[in-house]
C-alpha cells in the first residue's frame, strides 16, 4: 500500500517536471 502511494507520487512529480520543461521549451520557441 505504502509503496503504491510512493510510486504514484513519483510518477506525478516526474510528469509535472516533464510538463514544466515542455512549457519552458515552448516559451523559448516563442
N, CA, C and O atoms as a Maestro MAE file, in Angstrom:
{
 s_m_m2io_version
 :::
 2.0.0
}

f_m_ct {
 s_m_title
 :::
 protein
 m_atom[120] {
  # First column is atom index #
  i_m_mmod_type
  r_m_x_coord
  r_m_y_coord
  r_m_z_coord
  i_m_residue_number
  s_m_chain_name
  s_m_pdb_residue_name
  s_m_pdb_atom_name
  i_m_atomic_number
  :::
  1 25 0.842 -1.202 0.000 1 A "UNK " " N  " 7
  2 3 0.000 0.000 0.000 1 A "UNK " " CA " 6
  3 2 0.879 1.255 0.000 1 A "UNK " " C  " 6
  4 15 0.709 2.154 -0.824 1 A "UNK " " O  " 8
  5 25 1.825 1.290 0.950 2 A "UNK " " N  " 7
  6 3 2.695 2.460 1.039 2 A "UNK " " CA " 6
  7 2 3.523 2.611 -0.242 2 A "UNK " " C  " 6
  8 15 3.717 3.719 -0.742 2 A "UNK " " O  " 8
  9 25 4.008 1.473 -0.764 3 A "UNK " " N  " 7
  10 3 4.814 1.525 -1.985 3 A "UNK " " CA " 6
  11 2 3.992 2.083 -3.141 3 A "UNK " " C  " 6
  12 15 4.509 2.840 -3.962 3 A "UNK " " O  " 8
  13 25 2.717 1.714 -3.209 4 A "UNK " " N  " 7
  14 3 1.859 2.217 -4.285 4 A "UNK " " CA " 6
  15 2 1.779 3.735 -4.223 4 A "UNK " " C  " 6
  16 15 1.885 4.412 -5.246 4 A "UNK " " O  " 8
  17 25 1.592 4.265 -3.018 5 A "UNK " " N  " 7
  18 3 1.488 5.723 -2.860 5 A "UNK " " CA " 6
  19 2 2.782 6.393 -3.303 5 A "UNK " " C  " 6
  20 15 2.766 7.415 -3.989 5 A "UNK " " O  " 8
  21 25 3.903 5.800 -2.898 6 A "UNK " " N  " 7
  22 3 5.203 6.377 -3.252 6 A "UNK " " CA " 6
  23 2 5.408 6.360 -4.765 6 A "UNK " " C  " 6
  24 15 5.849 7.354 -5.343 6 A "UNK " " O  " 8
  25 25 5.093 5.249 -5.403 7 A "UNK " " N  " 7
  26 3 5.286 5.136 -6.856 7 A "UNK " " CA " 6
  27 2 4.379 6.116 -7.589 7 A "UNK " " C  " 6
  28 15 4.794 6.738 -8.567 7 A "UNK " " O  " 8
  29 25 3.153 6.253 -7.123 8 A "UNK " " N  " 7
  30 3 2.219 7.198 -7.760 8 A "UNK " " CA " 6
  31 2 2.741 8.618 -7.596 8 A "UNK " " C  " 6
  32 15 2.702 9.411 -8.537 8 A "UNK " " O  " 8
  33 25 3.231 8.941 -6.396 9 A "UNK " " N  " 7
  34 3 3.768 10.285 -6.140 9 A "UNK " " CA " 6
  35 2 4.956 10.546 -7.059 9 A "UNK " " C  " 6
  36 15 5.089 11.635 -7.616 9 A "UNK " " O  " 8
  37 25 5.822 9.536 -7.215 10 A "UNK " " N  " 7
  38 3 6.989 9.683 -8.094 10 A "UNK " " CA " 6
  39 2 6.544 9.933 -9.530 10 A "UNK " " C  " 6
  40 15 7.087 10.805 -10.208 10 A "UNK " " O  " 8
  41 25 5.557 9.170 -9.993 11 A "UNK " " N  " 7
  42 3 5.068 9.334 -11.365 11 A "UNK " " CA " 6
  43 2 4.513 10.737 -11.569 11 A "UNK " " C  " 6
  44 15 4.774 11.376 -12.588 11 A "UNK " " O  " 8
  45 25 3.744 11.212 -10.588 12 A "UNK " " N  " 7
  46 3 3.145 12.551 -10.694 12 A "UNK " " CA " 6
  47 2 4.228 13.618 -10.751 12 A "UNK " " C  " 6
  48 15 4.158 14.538 -11.565 12 A "UNK " " O  " 8
  49 25 5.237 13.495 -9.878 13 A "UNK " " N  " 7
  50 3 6.303 14.503 -9.849 13 A "UNK " " CA " 6
  51 2 7.083 14.481 -11.166 13 A "UNK " " C  " 6
  52 15 7.464 15.534 -11.676 13 A "UNK " " O  " 8
  53 25 7.319 13.295 -11.716 14 A "UNK " " N  " 7
  54 3 8.046 13.180 -12.988 14 A "UNK " " CA " 6
  55 2 7.233 13.829 -14.108 14 A "UNK " " C  " 6
  56 15 7.776 14.561 -14.935 14 A "UNK " " O  " 8
  57 25 5.922 13.553 -14.128 15 A "UNK " " N  " 7
  58 3 5.060 14.144 -15.155 15 A "UNK " " CA " 6
  59 2 5.042 15.655 -15.017 15 A "UNK " " C  " 6
  60 15 5.080 16.370 -16.019 15 A "UNK " " O  " 8
  61 25 4.986 16.147 -13.796 16 A "UNK " " N  " 7
  62 3 4.961 17.595 -13.554 16 A "UNK " " CA " 6
  63 2 6.251 18.218 -14.082 16 A "UNK " " C  " 6
  64 15 6.223 19.277 -14.709 16 A "UNK " " O  " 8
  65 25 7.384 17.558 -13.826 17 A "UNK " " N  " 7
  66 3 8.664 18.083 -14.306 17 A "UNK " " CA " 6
  67 2 8.677 18.107 -15.831 17 A "UNK " " C  " 6
  68 15 9.163 19.062 -16.436 17 A "UNK " " O  " 8
  69 25 8.142 17.053 -16.452 18 A "UNK " " N  " 7
  70 3 8.108 16.992 -17.918 18 A "UNK " " CA " 6
  71 2 7.258 18.135 -18.468 18 A "UNK " " C  " 6
  72 15 7.648 18.795 -19.431 18 A "UNK " " O  " 8
  73 25 6.094 18.368 -17.852 19 A "UNK " " N  " 7
  74 3 5.216 19.444 -18.322 19 A "UNK " " CA " 6
  75 2 5.895 20.790 -18.142 19 A "UNK " " C  " 6
  76 15 5.795 21.655 -19.012 19 A "UNK " " O  " 8
  77 25 6.588 20.979 -17.021 20 A "UNK " " N  " 7
  78 3 7.280 22.243 -16.768 20 A "UNK " " CA " 6
  79 2 8.338 22.477 -17.836 20 A "UNK " " C  " 6
  80 15 8.401 23.559 -18.420 20 A "UNK " " O  " 8
  81 25 9.171 21.471 -18.099 21 A "UNK " " N  " 7
  82 3 10.238 21.619 -19.087 21 A "UNK " " CA " 6
  83 2 9.628 21.840 -20.467 21 A "UNK " " C  " 6
  84 15 10.168 22.610 -21.261 21 A "UNK " " O  " 8
  85 25 8.512 21.179 -20.763 22 A "UNK " " N  " 7
  86 3 7.848 21.354 -22.056 22 A "UNK " " CA " 6
  87 2 7.370 22.791 -22.203 22 A "UNK " " C  " 6
  88 15 7.536 23.400 -23.260 22 A "UNK " " O  " 8
  89 25 6.771 23.337 -21.137 23 A "UNK " " N  " 7
  90 3 6.295 24.720 -21.174 23 A "UNK " " CA " 6
  91 2 7.478 25.663 -21.361 23 A "UNK " " C  " 6
  92 15 7.389 26.632 -22.115 23 A "UNK " " O  " 8
  93 25 8.590 25.382 -20.674 24 A "UNK " " N  " 7
  94 3 9.768 26.245 -20.778 24 A "UNK " " CA " 6
  95 2 10.282 26.242 -22.216 24 A "UNK " " C  " 6
  96 15 10.576 27.305 -22.765 24 A "UNK " " O  " 8
  97 25 10.395 25.072 -22.831 25 A "UNK " " N  " 7
  98 3 10.888 24.994 -24.205 25 A "UNK " " CA " 6
  99 2 9.897 25.673 -25.142 25 A "UNK " " C  " 6
  100 15 10.300 26.325 -26.105 25 A "UNK " " O  " 8
  101 25 8.602 25.524 -24.868 26 A "UNK " " N  " 7
  102 3 7.577 26.154 -25.697 26 A "UNK " " CA " 6
  103 2 7.724 27.670 -25.630 26 A "UNK " " C  " 6
  104 15 7.638 28.357 -26.648 26 A "UNK " " O  " 8
  105 25 7.945 28.184 -24.424 27 A "UNK " " N  " 7
  106 3 8.130 29.629 -24.253 27 A "UNK " " CA " 6
  107 2 9.399 30.068 -24.980 27 A "UNK " " C  " 6
  108 15 9.434 31.132 -25.598 27 A "UNK " " O  " 8
  109 25 10.437 29.241 -24.902 28 A "UNK " " N  " 7
  110 3 11.700 29.575 -25.555 28 A "UNK " " CA " 6
  111 2 11.526 29.658 -27.065 28 A "UNK " " C  " 6
  112 15 12.115 30.524 -27.712 28 A "UNK " " O  " 8
  113 25 10.716 28.759 -27.633 29 A "UNK " " N  " 7
  114 3 10.485 28.752 -29.078 29 A "UNK " " CA " 6
  115 2 9.784 30.040 -29.492 29 A "UNK " " C  " 6
  116 15 10.089 30.628 -30.530 29 A "UNK " " O  " 8
  117 25 8.837 30.467 -28.655 30 A "UNK " " N  " 7
  118 3 8.121 31.712 -28.949 30 A "UNK " " CA " 6
  119 2 9.110 32.868 -28.883 30 A "UNK " " C  " 6
  120 15 8.729 34.019 -29.098 30 A "UNK " " O  " 8
  :::
 }
 m_bond[119] {
  # First column is bond index #
  i_m_from
  i_m_to
  i_m_order
  :::
  1 1 2 1
  2 2 3 1
  3 3 4 2
  4 3 5 1
  5 5 6 1
  6 6 7 1
  7 7 8 2
  8 7 9 1
  9 9 10 1
  10 10 11 1
  11 11 12 2
  12 11 13 1
  13 13 14 1
  14 14 15 1
  15 15 16 2
  16 15 17 1
  17 17 18 1
  18 18 19 1
  19 19 20 2
  20 19 21 1
  21 21 22 1
  22 22 23 1
  23 23 24 2
  24 23 25 1
  25 25 26 1
  26 26 27 1
  27 27 28 2
  28 27 29 1
  29 29 30 1
  30 30 31 1
  31 31 32 2
  32 31 33 1
  33 33 34 1
  34 34 35 1
  35 35 36 2
  36 35 37 1
  37 37 38 1
  38 38 39 1
  39 39 40 2
  40 39 41 1
  41 41 42 1
  42 42 43 1
  43 43 44 2
  44 43 45 1
  45 45 46 1
  46 46 47 1
  47 47 48 2
  48 47 49 1
  49 49 50 1
  50 50 51 1
  51 51 52 2
  52 51 53 1
  53 53 54 1
  54 54 55 1
  55 55 56 2
  56 55 57 1
  57 57 58 1
  58 58 59 1
  59 59 60 2
  60 59 61 1
  61 61 62 1
  62 62 63 1
  63 63 64 2
  64 63 65 1
  65 65 66 1
  66 66 67 1
  67 67 68 2
  68 67 69 1
  69 69 70 1
  70 70 71 1
  71 71 72 2
  72 71 73 1
  73 73 74 1
  74 74 75 1
  75 75 76 2
  76 75 77 1
  77 77 78 1
  78 78 79 1
  79 79 80 2
  80 79 81 1
  81 81 82 1
  82 82 83 1
  83 83 84 2
  84 83 85 1
  85 85 86 1
  86 86 87 1
  87 87 88 2
  88 87 89 1
  89 89 90 1
  90 90 91 1
  91 91 92 2
  92 91 93 1
  93 93 94 1
  94 94 95 1
  95 95 96 2
  96 95 97 1
  97 97 98 1
  98 98 99 1
  99 99 100 2
  100 99 101 1
  101 101 102 1
  102 102 103 1
  103 103 104 2
  104 103 105 1
  105 105 106 1
  106 106 107 1
  107 107 108 2
  108 107 109 1
  109 109 110 1
  110 110 111 1
  111 111 112 2
  112 111 113 1
  113 113 114 1
  114 114 115 1
  115 115 116 2
  116 115 117 1
  117 117 118 1
  118 118 119 1
  119 119 120 2
  :::
 }
}
